[in-house]
Amino acid sequence: RGLEIVWLADPVEKFFLQVQGSGRIRLEDESVVRVGFGGRNGHSYRSVGREMIRLGIFEEHEASAQRIKRWVRANPHKGLKMLWHNPSYIFFREIEGLHSSKGPLGAMNRPITAGRTIAIDPDIVPLGAPVWLEKDGAEPLRRLMVAQDTGSAIAGAQRADIFYGSGDEAGEIAGRIRDSGRMIVLLPAQRARALARN
């Protein structure tokens, strides 16, 4: 129907582009196309990592994006079937006019910032709210962040996904982070009282 933006050769990268909801696609002529969230098919997100843990493929602490990618590539037939566990499908739109130094567009249709943006459940945390985030683990963090994005895998209170930036190195860091922590949403007193009454 002429609605396609690009065709991706790698189903594993396609899957993780779906999970991320935005990305940069390098074409054969070395040009780059930026895509962002355009819509979804209405099916709920189901975690492939959780399913792999349930099946005993990985232990809880092992199911990072990088390990899932390696396993799927090492087991192409089983791996592709595993990726189909998630029935949610994201449709993309081409993002034009955004400088290459800017991050992807978040749910507020503004570029998000590496190390300062979190994706949240907007039913719990208002978009645009400042959030004090604390986490321990191998890479402790105590930082003021801004709730600028959402994600179908992020549901409920005290859940967030930190945007670490674009590229392989940022992906490696983000794939390792699975720490518990604490979020404090900062709101004007009047708004906080109104929400507390509901």
Backbone as JSON, one array per atom type, in Angstrom:
{
  "sequence": "RGLEIVWLADPVEKFFLQVQGSGRIRLEDESVVRVGFGGRNGHSYRSVGREMIRLGIFEEHEASAQRIKRWVRANPHKGLKMLWHNPSYIFFREIEGLHSSKGPLGAMNRPITAGRTIAIDPDIVPLGAPVWLEKDGAEPLRRLMVAQDTGSAIAGAQRADIFYGSGDEAGEIAGRIRDSGRMIVLLPAQRARALARN",
  "N": [[0.82, -1.22, 0.0], [2.17, 1.1, -0.04], [2.82, 2.3, 2.36], [4.98, 1.6, 3.79], [7.99, 2.33, 5.56], [10.67, 1.45, 5.84], [12.31, -1.7, 5.14], [13.42, -4.14, 7.33], [16.31, -6.12, 7.66], [17.08, -7.75, 9.73], [15.46, -9.7, 11.99], [15.75, -9.76, 14.76], [16.8, -7.27, 15.52], [14.66, -5.8, 14.6], [12.65, -6.63, 16.39], [13.65, -5.56, 18.83], [13.63, -2.87, 18.21], [10.91, -2.51, 18.13], [10.34, -2.92, 20.84], [11.71, -0.75, 22.0], [10.45, 1.41, 20.76], [11.3, 3.56, 19.25], [13.91, 4.69, 17.03], [17.07, 4.67, 15.2], [17.75, 3.99, 11.91], [20.13, 2.57, 9.9], [20.72, 2.75, 6.54], [21.53, 0.91, 3.48], [23.01, 2.66, 1.89], [24.33, 4.12, 3.75], [22.96, 6.29, 4.77], [20.74, 7.65, 7.29], [17.67, 6.86, 8.76], [15.28, 8.16, 10.89], [12.96, 6.89, 13.18], [9.85, 6.97, 14.95], [7.42, 6.33, 17.54], [4.26, 5.5, 16.27], [1.83, 4.29, 16.63], [-0.11, 1.48, 17.9], [-0.98, -2.06, 17.84], [-2.91, -2.76, 19.68], [-2.76, -5.03, 21.25], [-1.74, -6.4, 24.39], [1.48, -5.88, 25.9], [3.78, -8.53, 26.24], [6.35, -9.87, 28.11], [9.25, -11.11, 26.7], [11.62, -11.75, 27.91], [10.76, -12.46, 30.53], [9.29, -14.75, 29.89], [11.32, -16.41, 28.97], [12.75, -16.77, 31.31], [10.79, -18.12, 32.79], [10.68, -20.49, 31.33], [13.11, -21.54, 31.94], [15.36, -20.93, 30.49], [16.94, -18.73, 31.07], [18.27, -17.46, 34.16], [16.8, -15.29, 36.64], [18.45, -12.97, 36.96], [19.86, -12.95, 34.6], [18.55, -12.24, 32.24], [19.06, -10.12, 30.14], [18.8, -7.6, 27.53], [20.92, -7.93, 25.71], [21.71, -10.6, 26.16], [19.39, -11.95, 25.45], [19.27, -11.29, 22.71], [21.65, -12.58, 21.8], [21.03, -15.27, 22.38], [18.75, -15.73, 20.77], [19.86, -15.38, 18.23], [21.69, -17.47, 18.24], [20.01, -19.61, 18.32], [18.17, -19.81, 15.96], [15.63, -20.82, 14.92], [14.03, -21.62, 17.19], [14.38, -19.24, 18.51], [13.12, -17.18, 16.98], [10.49, -18.01, 17.21], [10.24, -17.6, 19.93], [10.34, -14.81, 20.08], [7.88, -14.2, 19.05], [6.24, -14.5, 21.19], [5.46, -12.13, 22.3], [2.65, -10.37, 21.56], [2.19, -7.73, 21.0], [2.39, -5.05, 18.73], [4.2, -2.46, 17.26], [3.61, 0.44, 15.38], [5.36, 2.6, 13.22], [6.42, 6.01, 12.6], [8.04, 8.22, 10.36], [10.58, 10.35, 11.51], [11.34, 13.56, 10.93], [13.53, 16.39, 10.48], [14.67, 16.57, 12.98], [17.5, 17.27, 14.8], [20.58, 15.46, 14.58], [21.95, 15.29, 16.98], [20.06, 15.29, 18.92], [17.96, 13.44, 21.18], [15.61, 10.66, 20.84], [12.07, 11.23, 20.13], [9.9, 11.58, 22.84], [6.95, 10.6, 24.72], [5.79, 13.05, 25.05], [6.2, 14.3, 22.74], [8.62, 15.58, 22.47], [12.2, 15.88, 22.29], [13.98, 13.43, 24.13], [16.24, 13.17, 26.96], [19.4, 11.81, 27.5], [20.2, 10.08, 30.44], [18.6, 11.71, 31.98], [15.93, 11.43, 31.45], [13.01, 9.54, 32.14], [10.9, 6.76, 31.44], [7.54, 6.18, 32.24], [4.55, 4.92, 33.9], [1.8, 6.52, 32.8], [-0.65, 6.56, 34.07], [-0.07, 6.59, 36.68], [2.12, 8.32, 37.24], [2.32, 11.69, 36.4], [2.9, 12.85, 33.08], [5.74, 14.82, 32.35], [6.33, 15.45, 34.94], [8.73, 16.21, 37.5], [10.94, 13.81, 38.88], [12.41, 12.35, 41.64], [14.92, 10.02, 41.65], [16.16, 7.05, 43.01], [18.49, 4.48, 43.12], [20.22, 1.44, 43.81], [22.66, -1.09, 43.38], [24.97, -2.21, 40.78], [25.54, 0.13, 39.43], [24.97, 2.72, 41.05], [22.47, 5.29, 41.56], [21.43, 8.56, 42.15], [19.33, 10.9, 41.46], [17.72, 13.73, 39.94], [15.12, 13.36, 37.71], [13.11, 13.53, 34.69], [9.8, 12.75, 33.9], [9.22, 11.85, 30.89], [8.42, 10.06, 29.02], [6.67, 7.05, 27.96], [5.87, 3.54, 28.15], [4.8, 0.37, 27.0], [5.61, -1.78, 28.5], [5.96, -0.8, 31.0], [4.3, -0.65, 33.78], [2.32, 0.34, 36.49], [2.98, 1.49, 39.89], [6.07, 2.91, 41.11], [7.76, 2.08, 39.05], [10.03, 2.43, 36.41], [11.77, 3.31, 33.41], [14.96, 4.03, 32.55], [16.35, 6.34, 30.3], [19.22, 5.82, 28.63], [20.51, 6.77, 26.42], [21.46, 6.75, 22.9], [22.63, 4.17, 20.67], [25.1, 1.44, 20.63], [26.69, 1.25, 23.01], [25.15, 2.61, 24.96], [22.93, 0.95, 24.86], [24.04, -1.42, 25.88], [24.54, -0.67, 28.54], [21.93, 0.01, 29.44], [20.71, -2.47, 29.13], [21.74, -3.94, 31.22], [20.67, -2.96, 33.54], [18.6, -3.62, 36.15], [17.62, -2.92, 38.6], [16.2, -2.57, 41.89], [14.61, 0.22, 43.51], [13.8, 3.58, 44.45], [11.24, 5.93, 43.82], [10.37, 9.31, 43.85], [7.81, 11.36, 43.25], [7.59, 14.68, 42.33], [5.35, 17.15, 42.99], [3.21, 20.07, 42.73], [1.92, 21.23, 45.86], [-0.91, 21.47, 46.12], [-1.9, 19.94, 43.99], [-0.82, 17.46, 44.64], [-2.21, 16.92, 47.04], [-4.82, 16.71, 46.06], [-4.6, 14.43, 44.43], [-3.97, 12.55, 46.36], [-6.36, 12.33, 47.72], [-7.96, 10.88, 46.0]],
  "CA": [[0.0, 0.0, 0.0], [3.04, 2.27, -0.06], [2.92, 2.9, 3.69], [6.21, 1.14, 4.44], [9.09, 3.29, 5.66], [11.84, 0.64, 5.5], [12.25, -3.13, 5.45], [14.59, -4.49, 8.12], [16.84, -7.44, 7.33], [17.36, -8.51, 10.95], [14.25, -9.77, 12.83], [16.09, -9.51, 16.16], [16.85, -5.82, 15.66], [13.27, -5.32, 14.42], [11.96, -6.87, 17.65], [14.08, -4.61, 19.86], [13.12, -1.57, 17.79], [9.52, -2.52, 18.6], [10.35, -2.77, 22.31], [12.15, 0.61, 22.31], [9.44, 2.35, 20.28], [11.91, 4.57, 18.39], [15.27, 4.3, 16.71], [17.76, 5.16, 14.01], [17.98, 2.86, 11.01], [21.15, 2.87, 8.91], [20.42, 2.1, 5.26], [22.7, 0.38, 2.74], [23.81, 3.78, 1.37], [24.88, 4.76, 4.95], [22.08, 7.33, 5.29], [20.03, 7.24, 8.5], [16.26, 7.21, 8.88], [14.82, 8.12, 12.28], [11.55, 6.53, 13.31], [9.29, 7.11, 16.29], [6.14, 5.67, 17.79], [3.15, 6.0, 15.5], [0.61, 3.62, 17.06], [0.09, 0.06, 18.26], [-2.07, -2.92, 17.37], [-3.91, -2.93, 20.73], [-2.47, -6.19, 22.1], [-0.9, -6.1, 25.56], [2.88, -6.3, 25.85], [4.18, -9.68, 27.06], [7.8, -9.86, 28.18], [9.97, -12.28, 26.21], [12.58, -12.09, 28.96], [10.06, -13.2, 31.6], [8.95, -16.07, 29.37], [12.57, -17.2, 28.92], [13.02, -17.14, 32.7], [9.79, -19.14, 33.15], [11.03, -21.74, 30.65], [14.4, -22.02, 32.44], [16.46, -20.58, 29.57], [17.77, -17.81, 31.83], [17.94, -17.13, 35.53], [16.22, -13.94, 36.76], [19.45, -11.91, 36.8], [20.57, -13.11, 33.33], [17.73, -11.93, 31.06], [19.27, -8.77, 29.6], [18.53, -7.49, 26.09], [22.05, -8.48, 24.98], [21.68, -12.07, 26.25], [18.27, -12.41, 24.64], [19.72, -11.19, 21.31], [22.63, -13.65, 21.51], [20.36, -16.56, 22.41], [17.89, -15.84, 19.59], [20.73, -15.57, 17.06], [22.31, -18.8, 18.33], [18.92, -20.59, 18.17], [17.27, -19.01, 15.11], [14.26, -21.32, 14.78], [13.37, -21.44, 18.5], [14.47, -17.83, 18.89], [12.08, -16.39, 16.33], [9.22, -18.39, 17.85], [10.23, -16.96, 21.24], [10.01, -13.39, 19.9], [6.44, -14.11, 18.78], [5.52, -14.55, 22.47], [4.9, -10.79, 22.53], [1.74, -10.07, 20.46], [2.1, -6.29, 20.78], [3.11, -4.6, 17.53], [4.29, -1.01, 17.2], [3.7, 1.06, 14.07], [6.28, 3.73, 13.29], [6.35, 7.13, 11.67], [9.36, 8.79, 10.13], [10.84, 11.6, 12.22], [12.18, 14.43, 10.09], [13.82, 17.72, 11.01], [15.23, 16.5, 14.34], [18.95, 17.24, 14.69], [21.15, 14.15, 14.95], [22.42, 15.32, 18.37], [18.9, 15.19, 19.82], [17.45, 12.1, 21.46], [14.33, 10.36, 20.21], [10.9, 11.92, 20.68], [9.18, 10.84, 23.86], [5.49, 10.66, 24.7], [5.38, 14.45, 25.04], [6.6, 14.77, 21.41], [9.82, 16.38, 22.65], [13.38, 15.01, 22.41], [14.31, 13.03, 25.5], [17.64, 13.44, 27.29], [20.11, 10.69, 28.11], [20.55, 10.24, 31.84], [17.68, 12.6, 32.69], [14.56, 11.09, 31.1], [12.5, 8.21, 32.46], [9.58, 6.37, 30.95], [6.73, 5.83, 33.41], [3.14, 4.62, 33.66], [1.14, 7.82, 32.96], [-1.8, 6.45, 34.97], [0.45, 6.74, 38.04], [2.99, 9.49, 37.28], [1.97, 12.6, 35.3], [3.96, 13.2, 32.13], [6.33, 16.13, 32.6], [6.64, 15.65, 36.36], [10.07, 15.87, 37.97], [10.93, 12.61, 39.74], [13.69, 12.02, 42.28], [15.12, 8.58, 41.47], [17.26, 6.45, 43.77], [18.67, 3.04, 42.94], [21.54, 0.93, 44.16], [23.14, -2.0, 42.35], [26.34, -2.0, 40.28], [25.67, 1.53, 39.01], [24.02, 3.47, 41.89], [21.99, 6.54, 40.97], [20.64, 9.47, 42.96], [19.27, 11.96, 40.46], [16.44, 14.29, 39.53], [14.79, 12.98, 36.35], [11.82, 14.05, 34.23], [8.94, 11.72, 33.31], [8.95, 12.37, 29.55], [8.08, 9.01, 28.07], [5.9, 5.92, 28.46], [6.18, 2.27, 27.49], [3.79, -0.64, 27.34], [6.16, -2.71, 29.5], [6.09, -0.1, 32.27], [2.95, -0.54, 34.33], [2.25, 0.34, 37.94], [3.75, 2.46, 40.67], [7.48, 2.62, 41.41], [8.4, 1.44, 37.9], [10.51, 3.41, 35.44], [12.82, 2.89, 32.5], [15.88, 5.16, 32.38], [16.91, 6.49, 28.95], [20.67, 5.96, 28.73], [21.05, 7.34, 25.19], [21.37, 5.96, 21.68], [23.83, 3.45, 20.26], [25.41, 0.15, 21.24], [27.18, 1.38, 24.39], [23.99, 2.93, 25.8], [22.13, -0.27, 24.92], [24.7, -2.35, 26.8], [24.3, -0.19, 29.91], [20.5, -0.13, 29.75], [20.38, -3.89, 29.21], [22.21, -4.52, 32.49], [20.02, -2.32, 34.7], [17.37, -4.26, 36.61], [17.71, -2.71, 40.04], [15.08, -1.97, 42.62], [14.97, 1.54, 44.0], [12.72, 4.4, 44.97], [10.89, 7.11, 43.03], [9.56, 10.31, 44.55], [7.26, 12.28, 42.26], [7.5, 16.03, 42.89], [4.18, 17.84, 42.45], [2.73, 21.18, 43.56], [1.22, 20.72, 47.04], [-2.35, 21.39, 45.89], [-2.13, 18.8, 43.09], [-0.51, 16.23, 45.4], [-3.32, 16.67, 47.97], [-5.98, 16.26, 45.27], [-4.35, 13.05, 44.01], [-4.0, 11.7, 47.56], [-7.75, 12.11, 48.12], [-8.62, 9.95, 45.06]],
  "C": [[0.85, 1.26, 0.0], [3.19, 2.96, 1.27], [4.22, 2.52, 4.41], [7.25, 2.26, 4.46], [10.37, 2.61, 5.22], [11.5, -0.83, 5.73], [13.53, -3.47, 6.2], [15.0, -5.92, 7.84], [16.94, -8.34, 8.57], [16.12, -8.54, 11.85], [14.53, -9.51, 14.31], [16.14, -8.0, 16.41], [15.45, -5.22, 15.5], [12.49, -5.47, 15.73], [12.35, -5.82, 18.7], [13.74, -3.17, 19.49], [11.66, -1.43, 18.24], [9.46, -2.27, 20.11], [10.71, -1.33, 22.68], [11.14, 1.66, 21.87], [9.99, 3.49, 19.44], [13.33, 4.11, 18.07], [15.81, 4.99, 15.48], [18.11, 3.94, 13.17], [18.98, 3.29, 9.95], [20.86, 2.06, 7.66], [21.7, 1.67, 4.55], [23.58, 1.5, 2.2], [24.41, 4.62, 2.49], [24.06, 5.96, 5.43], [21.29, 6.77, 6.47], [18.6, 7.74, 8.44], [15.89, 7.11, 10.36], [13.34, 7.82, 12.3], [11.13, 6.67, 14.76], [7.94, 6.44, 16.35], [5.03, 6.33, 16.98], [1.81, 5.4, 15.91], [0.92, 2.18, 17.42], [-1.14, -0.73, 17.84], [-3.11, -3.22, 18.45], [-3.69, -4.15, 21.61], [-1.55, -5.78, 23.25], [0.51, -6.63, 25.36], [3.09, -7.51, 26.76], [5.7, -9.8, 26.97], [8.4, -11.18, 27.7], [10.98, -12.72, 27.26], [11.94, -12.88, 30.08], [9.7, -14.61, 31.15], [10.18, -16.97, 29.33], [12.99, -17.63, 30.32], [12.07, -18.26, 33.13], [10.14, -20.5, 32.55], [12.39, -22.29, 31.09], [15.57, -21.74, 31.51], [17.45, -19.67, 30.27], [17.33, -17.8, 33.28], [17.45, -15.67, 35.55], [17.23, -12.85, 36.43], [20.14, -11.94, 35.43], [19.83, -12.54, 32.12], [17.87, -10.48, 30.6], [18.96, -8.78, 28.1], [19.66, -8.14, 25.29], [22.04, -10.01, 25.0], [20.53, -12.64, 25.42], [18.65, -12.38, 23.16], [20.65, -12.33, 20.95], [21.95, -15.01, 21.44], [19.5, -16.76, 21.16], [18.74, -16.08, 18.35], [21.39, -16.94, 17.06], [21.29, -19.91, 18.12], [17.85, -19.99, 17.25], [15.84, -19.52, 15.02], [13.47, -21.11, 16.08], [13.32, -19.96, 18.87], [13.38, -16.99, 18.27], [10.71, -16.73, 16.9], [9.11, -17.72, 19.22], [9.84, -15.48, 21.12], [8.53, -13.2, 19.64], [5.6, -14.2, 20.05], [4.85, -13.21, 22.77], [3.99, -10.42, 21.35], [1.61, -8.58, 20.15], [2.94, -5.9, 19.57], [3.04, -3.09, 17.47], [4.39, -0.57, 15.74], [4.54, 2.33, 14.21], [5.91, 4.82, 12.31], [7.76, 7.67, 11.51], [9.46, 10.13, 10.84], [11.79, 12.43, 11.37], [12.41, 15.76, 10.8], [14.36, 17.73, 12.43], [16.74, 16.36, 14.21], [19.5, 15.93, 15.22], [21.65, 14.12, 16.39], [21.29, 15.15, 19.38], [18.49, 13.73, 20.01], [16.14, 11.87, 20.74], [13.19, 11.17, 20.84], [10.21, 11.02, 21.68], [7.68, 11.03, 23.72], [4.96, 12.09, 24.69], [5.73, 15.12, 23.7], [7.75, 15.78, 21.48], [11.01, 15.43, 22.73], [13.66, 14.69, 23.88], [15.82, 13.11, 25.69], [18.26, 12.25, 28.01], [20.48, 11.01, 29.54], [19.62, 11.13, 32.64], [16.21, 12.28, 32.44], [14.22, 9.69, 31.59], [11.16, 8.01, 31.76], [8.82, 5.81, 32.15], [5.35, 5.36, 32.95], [2.37, 5.92, 33.87], [-0.14, 7.77, 33.79], [-1.38, 6.68, 36.43], [1.23, 8.05, 38.19], [2.62, 10.41, 36.12], [3.16, 12.85, 34.38], [4.43, 14.62, 32.41], [6.72, 16.37, 34.04], [8.12, 15.39, 36.63], [9.98, 14.7, 38.96], [12.33, 12.43, 40.31], [13.82, 10.5, 42.24], [16.33, 8.13, 42.27], [17.31, 4.97, 43.46], [20.09, 2.67, 43.34], [22.0, 0.0, 43.04], [24.55, -1.65, 41.91], [26.59, -0.56, 39.87], [24.66, 2.37, 39.78], [23.66, 4.82, 41.24], [21.16, 7.29, 42.0], [20.5, 10.72, 42.1], [17.84, 12.44, 40.24], [16.25, 13.98, 38.05], [13.47, 13.64, 35.97], [11.06, 12.92, 33.54], [8.48, 12.21, 31.94], [8.49, 11.31, 28.57], [7.26, 7.92, 28.77], [6.37, 4.67, 27.73], [5.21, 1.22, 27.93], [4.29, -1.65, 28.36], [6.26, -2.09, 30.88], [4.7, 0.15, 32.82], [3.02, -0.59, 35.85], [3.15, 1.38, 38.58], [5.18, 1.98, 40.86], [8.15, 1.81, 40.3], [8.8, 2.53, 36.91], [11.59, 2.77, 34.59], [13.68, 4.12, 32.23], [16.38, 5.17, 30.94], [18.4, 6.77, 29.08], [21.31, 6.53, 27.47], [20.89, 6.37, 24.04], [22.69, 5.25, 21.42], [24.09, 2.2, 21.08], [25.84, 0.26, 22.7], [26.03, 1.68, 25.35], [23.09, 1.71, 25.95], [22.71, -1.3, 25.87], [24.42, -1.96, 28.25], [22.85, -0.44, 30.3], [20.11, -1.59, 29.93], [20.78, -4.55, 30.51], [21.4, -4.04, 33.69], [18.68, -3.0, 34.99], [17.25, -4.1, 38.13], [16.4, -2.22, 40.63], [15.55, -0.62, 43.15], [13.74, 2.26, 44.5], [12.51, 5.6, 44.06], [10.04, 8.03, 43.88], [9.12, 11.32, 43.5], [7.06, 13.63, 42.93], [6.36, 16.77, 42.19], [3.87, 19.06, 43.3], [1.84, 20.64, 44.69], [-0.27, 20.52, 46.79], [-2.69, 20.17, 45.01], [-1.88, 17.49, 43.84], [-1.64, 15.89, 46.36], [-4.54, 16.14, 47.23], [-5.81, 14.81, 44.83], [-4.44, 12.1, 45.21], [-5.43, 11.41, 47.99], [-8.45, 11.1, 47.23], [-8.32, 8.51, 45.36]]
}
